[in-house]
Amino acid sequence: MRVGAIDCGTNSIRLLIADVKKASSEGEPPVVTDVVREMRVVRLGAGVDATGWLAQDSLDRTFAAAEEYARLIEKHKVKHVRMVATSATRDAGNRHAFVEGINQRLGVVPEVISGSEEAELSFRGAAATIGPVGDGRDLVVDVGGGSTEFVLGDASGVLASRSVNIGCVRLTERHLSSNPPTDGQVRMLLGDVDVAVTSVLEAVPVRTTTRLVGVAGSVTTLTAYALGLSEYDAERIHGSELSIDAVSSAAEALTRMTRAERADLGIMHEGRADVIGAGAQIWARIAERVAEITDGAVTTCLASEHDILDGIALSVAEARKRT
């Protein structure tokens, strides 16, 4: 079954057109085969943390990308499409302008989903491709532009989740005004991450984690840098396992660069150079905290190129089978 999945977050809008097929063996997840996977950095959530409002230029960039995606959806004869919107749109007082504009261009009403649903879709997308967890528990962490989702699950599915308002765009705007940031600015950012992790512990038994998996652009870009890649290679990145020390070292290096130095890296997607410092620091701090909370049982973390987009595609295929 060919389906379309669109994820519109604080930093980017992404499209997946995929063929979803039933797994060959019982108990295995369905197979998602990419036809098209696209990303545009539109910074929809620029300024939302301070103003509570989606800026018109941010909406215009997002609508332009939606028009591109509409053409691709038509070209590939996709009839079943689901679009979700996350942190920036949840927080914005004028989200109706976004919903109406997207519907006009795509013929789809975007679903402004809750943080818990975002977490579950991210877990499902990662779990379908990262490999079996066995008898253990995966903690999947989705570091976005406006929020970060924590979801703990095992072979049976999701056990607990929490969404918190820390993300690479939000914390860059809030704290990292210098280029590169000062030590004091980084300490303030890390303080926000620590507060967020403490709130996660109220809902998610992080101490029972046996494997840590990170998804989304901040995680995969940091992983590409830590692996020493000269250009972004999704196949090399997906499933890569790094020590938490290596993650912390890479985060420190990326943060200490100027924006121009980051932009010159072959691994850096356009539009990410100004926020990767915050994203890298968020991911590294979370990894360090998980190691502490699990008393050193978790010493490494994996990166997944598959995330909420894959989860959305699977949800579309399931919905169509039920009808």
CORNOR-V740687 format. One record per residue. N is the residue number from 1. RES is the residue in one letter. PHI is phi in degrees with one decimal (* if undefined). PSI is psi in degrees with one decimal (999 if undefined). Layout:
n:N res:RES phi:PHI psi:PSI
n:N res:RES phi:PHI psi:PSI
This chain:
n:1 res:M phi:* psi:128.5
n:2 res:R phi:-91.0 psi:129.0
n:3 res:V phi:-135.0 psi:162.6
n:4 res:G phi:-120.9 psi:139.1
n:5 res:A phi:-131.6 psi:131.5
n:6 res:I phi:-128.7 psi:131.4
n:7 res:D phi:-120.5 psi:120.2
n:8 res:C phi:-114.3 psi:110.1
n:9 res:G phi:-108.3 psi:-161.0
n:10 res:T phi:-72.9 psi:-34.9
n:11 res:N phi:-103.2 psi:-37.1
n:12 res:S phi:-139.9 psi:162.0
n:13 res:I phi:-121.5 psi:129.6
n:14 res:R phi:-127.6 psi:147.9
n:15 res:L phi:-123.9 psi:136.0
n:16 res:L phi:-127.9 psi:121.2
n:17 res:I phi:-107.5 psi:123.5
n:18 res:A phi:-143.6 psi:154.2
n:19 res:D phi:-98.9 psi:123.2
n:20 res:V phi:-108.8 psi:123.8
n:21 res:K phi:-124.8 psi:149.8
n:22 res:K phi:-62.9 psi:142.0
n:23 res:A phi:-63.8 psi:151.7
n:24 res:S phi:-73.9 psi:-23.9
n:25 res:S phi:-124.4 psi:147.4
n:26 res:E phi:-65.0 psi:139.6
n:27 res:G phi:91.7 psi:-12.8
n:28 res:E phi:-89.8 psi:152.5
n:29 res:P phi:-71.5 psi:158.1
n:30 res:P phi:-58.4 psi:159.1
n:31 res:V phi:-97.3 psi:123.5
n:32 res:V phi:-105.4 psi:117.0
n:33 res:T phi:-110.6 psi:120.7
n:34 res:D phi:-65.6 psi:136.2
n:35 res:V phi:-106.3 psi:-47.3
n:36 res:V phi:-141.1 psi:134.8
n:37 res:R phi:-136.0 psi:114.9
n:38 res:E phi:-128.9 psi:152.3
n:39 res:M phi:-140.1 psi:137.7
n:40 res:R phi:-127.9 psi:127.3
n:41 res:V phi:-82.8 psi:110.7
n:42 res:V phi:-115.5 psi:-12.0
n:43 res:R phi:51.9 psi:49.9
n:44 res:L phi:-56.1 psi:-35.6
n:45 res:G phi:-90.1 psi:13.4
n:46 res:A phi:-57.4 psi:122.0
n:47 res:G phi:82.8 psi:-6.2
n:48 res:V phi:-64.7 psi:-34.9
n:49 res:D phi:-59.7 psi:-35.4
n:50 res:A phi:-89.6 psi:-37.0
n:51 res:T phi:-104.1 psi:-23.7
n:52 res:G phi:71.3 psi:22.1
n:53 res:W phi:-139.7 psi:139.7
n:54 res:L phi:-81.0 psi:121.4
n:55 res:A phi:-71.8 psi:150.7
n:56 res:Q phi:-64.2 psi:-39.4
n:57 res:D phi:-67.0 psi:-31.5
n:58 res:S phi:-67.7 psi:-41.9
n:59 res:L phi:-62.5 psi:-41.7
n:60 res:D phi:-62.4 psi:-42.8
n:61 res:R phi:-63.1 psi:-40.5
n:62 res:T phi:-66.7 psi:-42.0
n:63 res:F phi:-65.9 psi:-36.6
n:64 res:A phi:-62.9 psi:-41.8
n:65 res:A phi:-65.5 psi:-39.0
n:66 res:A phi:-61.5 psi:-36.9
n:67 res:E phi:-65.2 psi:-39.7
n:68 res:E phi:-59.8 psi:-45.5
n:69 res:Y phi:-65.8 psi:-34.9
n:70 res:A phi:-61.4 psi:-39.0
n:71 res:R phi:-66.8 psi:-39.6
n:72 res:L phi:-66.7 psi:-41.0
n:73 res:I phi:-60.9 psi:-42.1
n:74 res:E phi:-67.9 psi:-42.9
n:75 res:K phi:-59.1 psi:-39.5
n:76 res:H phi:-95.6 psi:10.9
n:77 res:K phi:55.9 psi:49.0
n:78 res:V phi:-91.9 psi:123.5
n:79 res:K phi:-101.4 psi:-22.7
n:80 res:H phi:-118.0 psi:110.8
n:81 res:V phi:-130.0 psi:138.4
n:82 res:R phi:-127.3 psi:132.9
n:83 res:M phi:-121.9 psi:133.7
n:84 res:V phi:-121.5 psi:149.4
n:85 res:A phi:-123.9 psi:145.7
n:86 res:T phi:-122.3 psi:-129.0
n:87 res:S phi:-52.9 psi:-54.3
n:88 res:A phi:-60.2 psi:-40.6
n:89 res:T phi:-72.7 psi:-35.3
n:90 res:R phi:-59.0 psi:-36.7
n:91 res:D phi:-87.4 psi:-12.8
n:92 res:A phi:-88.3 psi:135.2
n:93 res:G phi:-71.7 psi:-22.8
n:94 res:N phi:-108.7 psi:35.3
n:95 res:R phi:-63.9 psi:-20.3
n:96 res:H phi:-60.0 psi:-33.8
n:97 res:A phi:-64.4 psi:-38.3
n:98 res:F phi:-66.2 psi:-48.0
n:99 res:V phi:-61.0 psi:-45.8
n:100 res:E phi:-66.4 psi:-41.5
n:101 res:G phi:-65.2 psi:-40.4
n:102 res:I phi:-67.1 psi:-43.7
n:103 res:N phi:-60.5 psi:-39.2
n:104 res:Q phi:-62.8 psi:-35.5
n:105 res:R phi:-91.3 psi:-32.7
n:106 res:L phi:-109.9 psi:-16.0
n:107 res:G phi:70.1 psi:21.6
n:108 res:V phi:-130.5 psi:135.3
n:109 res:V phi:-86.8 psi:115.7
n:110 res:P phi:-67.6 psi:137.4
n:111 res:E phi:-91.2 psi:118.6
n:112 res:V phi:-84.9 psi:97.2
n:113 res:I phi:-88.6 psi:159.1
n:114 res:S phi:-74.9 psi:163.7
n:115 res:G phi:-61.5 psi:-35.3
n:116 res:S phi:-69.2 psi:-38.8
n:117 res:E phi:-69.0 psi:-37.4
n:118 res:E phi:-58.7 psi:-44.1
n:119 res:A phi:-61.7 psi:-43.9
n:120 res:E phi:-67.5 psi:-38.8
n:121 res:L phi:-65.8 psi:-39.5
n:122 res:S phi:-63.2 psi:-44.3
n:123 res:F phi:-60.2 psi:-45.2
n:124 res:R phi:-63.9 psi:-42.0
n:125 res:G phi:-63.5 psi:-41.4
n:126 res:A phi:-71.0 psi:-43.8
n:127 res:A phi:-63.9 psi:-28.3
n:128 res:A phi:-70.7 psi:-16.4
n:129 res:T phi:-129.2 psi:-17.3
n:130 res:I phi:-81.8 psi:-14.3
n:131 res:G phi:108.2 psi:159.7
n:132 res:P phi:-65.8 psi:145.0
n:133 res:V phi:-88.3 psi:-11.7
n:134 res:G phi:69.3 psi:-134.6
n:135 res:D phi:-90.4 psi:4.0
n:136 res:G phi:-93.2 psi:-165.0
n:137 res:R phi:-130.4 psi:130.3
n:138 res:D phi:-92.7 psi:135.6
n:139 res:L phi:-105.6 psi:109.4
n:140 res:V phi:-95.9 psi:126.9
n:141 res:V phi:-119.3 psi:121.0
n:142 res:D phi:-107.8 psi:103.3
n:143 res:V phi:-89.0 psi:104.5
n:144 res:G phi:-99.7 psi:-164.6
n:145 res:G phi:-82.4 psi:-36.7
n:146 res:G phi:-113.5 psi:-25.7
n:147 res:S phi:-141.3 psi:165.6
n:148 res:T phi:-129.9 psi:132.4
n:149 res:E phi:-106.0 psi:135.2
n:150 res:F phi:-113.9 psi:125.2
n:151 res:V phi:-139.9 psi:125.4
n:152 res:L phi:-103.0 psi:132.7
n:153 res:G phi:-154.7 psi:168.9
n:154 res:D phi:-133.0 psi:-162.3
n:155 res:A phi:-62.0 psi:-21.5
n:156 res:S phi:-86.5 psi:-13.1
n:157 res:G phi:128.0 psi:-158.6
n:158 res:V phi:-75.4 psi:134.2
n:159 res:L phi:-104.7 psi:-38.4
n:160 res:A phi:-163.6 psi:153.0
n:161 res:S phi:-154.1 psi:159.9
n:162 res:R phi:-155.1 psi:140.5
n:163 res:S phi:-108.9 psi:135.5
n:164 res:V phi:-129.4 psi:150.8
n:165 res:N phi:-86.8 psi:63.1
n:166 res:I phi:-127.6 psi:130.6
n:167 res:G phi:-158.1 psi:167.4
n:168 res:C phi:-66.0 psi:-36.2
n:169 res:V phi:-75.7 psi:-47.8
n:170 res:R phi:-58.1 psi:-46.3
n:171 res:L phi:-80.8 psi:-24.1
n:172 res:T phi:-64.0 psi:-48.9
n:173 res:E phi:-63.8 psi:-34.9
n:174 res:R phi:-76.3 psi:-35.7
n:175 res:H phi:-129.1 psi:-36.0
n:176 res:L phi:-96.3 psi:71.4
n:177 res:S phi:-83.9 psi:-21.5
n:178 res:S phi:-87.0 psi:163.8
n:179 res:N phi:-135.3 psi:96.1
n:180 res:P phi:-76.8 psi:169.1
n:181 res:P phi:-68.6 psi:156.2
n:182 res:T phi:-82.4 psi:165.5
n:183 res:D phi:-59.5 psi:-40.1
n:184 res:G phi:-64.0 psi:-39.5
n:185 res:Q phi:-64.0 psi:-42.7
n:186 res:V phi:-64.2 psi:-39.6
n:187 res:R phi:-61.8 psi:-39.6
n:188 res:M phi:-64.7 psi:-41.5
n:189 res:L phi:-60.3 psi:-47.1
n:190 res:L phi:-64.2 psi:-31.5
n:191 res:G phi:-62.2 psi:-40.4
n:192 res:D phi:-63.7 psi:-39.1
n:193 res:V phi:-65.1 psi:-42.6
n:194 res:D phi:-62.4 psi:-41.6
n:195 res:V phi:-61.9 psi:-42.2
n:196 res:A phi:-64.2 psi:-44.0
n:197 res:V phi:-62.0 psi:-39.7
n:198 res:T phi:-59.4 psi:-40.5
n:199 res:S phi:-68.9 psi:-32.3
n:200 res:V phi:-62.4 psi:-38.8
n:201 res:L phi:-62.9 psi:-20.0
n:202 res:E phi:-69.2 psi:-24.6
n:203 res:A phi:-117.7 psi:-23.5
n:204 res:V phi:-121.6 psi:122.9
n:205 res:P phi:-76.8 psi:73.6
n:206 res:V phi:-59.3 psi:-30.1
n:207 res:R phi:-62.7 psi:-18.1
n:208 res:T phi:-89.3 psi:2.9
n:209 res:T phi:-63.8 psi:135.3
n:210 res:T phi:-112.9 psi:-17.1
n:211 res:R phi:-147.0 psi:133.9
n:212 res:L phi:-106.8 psi:127.2
n:213 res:V phi:-126.5 psi:128.9
n:214 res:G phi:-110.1 psi:142.4
n:215 res:V phi:-131.2 psi:164.0
n:216 res:A phi:88.6 psi:173.0
n:217 res:G phi:-62.2 psi:-37.2
n:218 res:S phi:-61.9 psi:-42.9
n:219 res:V phi:-67.4 psi:-48.1
n:220 res:T phi:-71.0 psi:-32.7
n:221 res:T phi:-69.3 psi:-44.1
n:222 res:L phi:-59.3 psi:-41.8
n:223 res:T phi:-62.6 psi:-42.3
n:224 res:A phi:-59.7 psi:-41.4
n:225 res:Y phi:-66.2 psi:-45.9
n:226 res:A phi:-63.5 psi:-31.6
n:227 res:L phi:-77.5 psi:-8.6
n:228 res:G phi:76.2 psi:25.8
n:229 res:L phi:-72.4 psi:141.6
n:230 res:S phi:-85.5 psi:-20.1
n:231 res:E phi:-146.1 psi:160.6
n:232 res:Y phi:-70.1 psi:125.6
n:233 res:D phi:-133.0 psi:99.5
n:234 res:A phi:-60.1 psi:-36.0
n:235 res:E phi:-66.8 psi:-38.6
n:236 res:R phi:-69.4 psi:-36.5
n:237 res:I phi:-73.7 psi:-42.3
n:238 res:H phi:-62.6 psi:124.2
n:239 res:G phi:83.4 psi:-0.1
n:240 res:S phi:-66.7 psi:139.7
n:241 res:E phi:-114.8 psi:125.8
n:242 res:L phi:-120.6 psi:149.2
n:243 res:S phi:-69.3 psi:153.2
n:244 res:I phi:-64.9 psi:-32.1
n:245 res:D phi:-61.4 psi:-39.9
n:246 res:A phi:-66.4 psi:-38.0
n:247 res:V phi:-63.7 psi:-44.9
n:248 res:S phi:-63.6 psi:-41.3
n:249 res:S phi:-64.7 psi:-41.5
n:250 res:A phi:-66.0 psi:-40.4
n:251 res:A phi:-62.2 psi:-42.4
n:252 res:E phi:-62.1 psi:-44.2
n:253 res:A phi:-64.6 psi:-44.9
n:254 res:L phi:-64.6 psi:-37.0
n:255 res:T phi:-69.3 psi:-34.3
n:256 res:R phi:-80.4 psi:-11.0
n:257 res:M phi:-76.1 psi:156.8
n:258 res:T phi:-76.9 psi:165.3
n:259 res:R phi:-60.9 psi:-37.8
n:260 res:A phi:-64.8 psi:-40.4
n:261 res:E phi:-64.2 psi:-40.6
n:262 res:R phi:-64.8 psi:-42.5
n:263 res:A phi:-62.4 psi:-27.5
n:264 res:D phi:-77.2 psi:-11.8
n:265 res:L phi:-69.3 psi:134.9
n:266 res:G phi:-64.2 psi:-19.6
n:267 res:I phi:-85.2 psi:-8.4
n:268 res:M phi:-88.8 psi:119.1
n:269 res:H phi:-69.1 psi:147.1
n:270 res:E phi:-59.3 psi:132.4
n:271 res:G phi:92.3 psi:-3.1
n:272 res:R phi:-102.7 psi:-16.0
n:273 res:A phi:-60.1 psi:-33.6
n:274 res:D phi:-81.1 psi:-13.0
n:275 res:V phi:-119.3 psi:-3.2
n:276 res:I phi:-69.6 psi:-27.7
n:277 res:G phi:-59.5 psi:-48.6
n:278 res:A phi:-65.6 psi:-43.5
n:279 res:G phi:-61.2 psi:-41.9
n:280 res:A phi:-65.2 psi:-42.2
n:281 res:Q phi:-66.0 psi:-38.2
n:282 res:I phi:-61.3 psi:-49.3
n:283 res:W phi:-63.8 psi:-43.8
n:284 res:A phi:-63.6 psi:-42.3
n:285 res:R phi:-65.4 psi:-40.6
n:286 res:I phi:-61.8 psi:-44.2
n:287 res:A phi:-61.2 psi:-42.4
n:288 res:E phi:-63.1 psi:-41.8
n:289 res:R phi:-67.4 psi:-38.7
n:290 res:V phi:-63.5 psi:-40.7
n:291 res:A phi:-59.9 psi:-42.7
n:292 res:E phi:-65.1 psi:-47.6
n:293 res:I phi:-64.7 psi:-32.7
n:294 res:T phi:-90.0 psi:10.5
n:295 res:D phi:55.6 psi:39.1
n:296 res:G phi:81.7 psi:4.8
n:297 res:A phi:-66.9 psi:-31.5
n:298 res:V phi:-103.9 psi:117.5
n:299 res:T phi:-121.7 psi:-6.8
n:300 res:T phi:-134.7 psi:169.4
n:301 res:C phi:-143.8 psi:150.5
n:302 res:L phi:-106.1 psi:152.4
n:303 res:A phi:-110.5 psi:137.2
n:304 res:S phi:-120.6 psi:130.5
n:305 res:E phi:-79.8 psi:-11.1
n:306 res:H phi:-107.6 psi:134.4
n:307 res:D phi:-152.0 psi:-137.2
n:308 res:I phi:-60.7 psi:-32.2
n:309 res:L phi:-58.6 psi:-45.8
n:310 res:D phi:-65.7 psi:-37.7
n:311 res:G phi:-63.0 psi:-39.2
n:312 res:I phi:-64.8 psi:-45.2
n:313 res:A phi:-59.0 psi:-43.2
n:314 res:L phi:-63.5 psi:-37.9
n:315 res:S phi:-66.7 psi:-35.6
n:316 res:V phi:-64.9 psi:-46.5
n:317 res:A phi:-62.0 psi:-41.1
n:318 res:E phi:-64.1 psi:-43.0
n:319 res:A phi:-61.8 psi:-39.6
n:320 res:R phi:-68.3 psi:-34.1
n:321 res:K phi:-68.7 psi:-29.4
n:322 res:R phi:-77.1 psi:-18.0
n:323 res:T phi:-95.0 psi:999
